[in-house]
């Protein structure tokens, strides 16, 4: 009985110590990436989707994601189409999002070993 209780207390303590992080997003000459965190808002994703489409012709669909009353994402359903043969989708529950960030990256450099990635970041 003591061991499960100890593990639960440790888990709660570690969860409380996790730092809140902000959305990370970049459109560079050779690389594009998006990292969604528990603090990412619907408004941020809307603006990022516009920029990705205008600057790199990348479509992102987050319409099946859910958001809390304060506008922050709570469950992620993300689809990405780079419109150059690379596309994918990922899902992350609200619980999992507290422990890991999620998103995608697209590397346009010719020497890249990881051209496209979607999922845990």
Secondary structure, DSSP 8 states (H G I E B T S, - for coil): -HHHHHHHHHHHHHHHH------EEEE-SSEEEEEE-TT-BHHHHHHHHHHHHHHH--EEE-TT-EE-TTSBEEEEEEEEE-SSS-EEEEEE-HHHHTT--EEEEEE--TT-S--EEEEE-
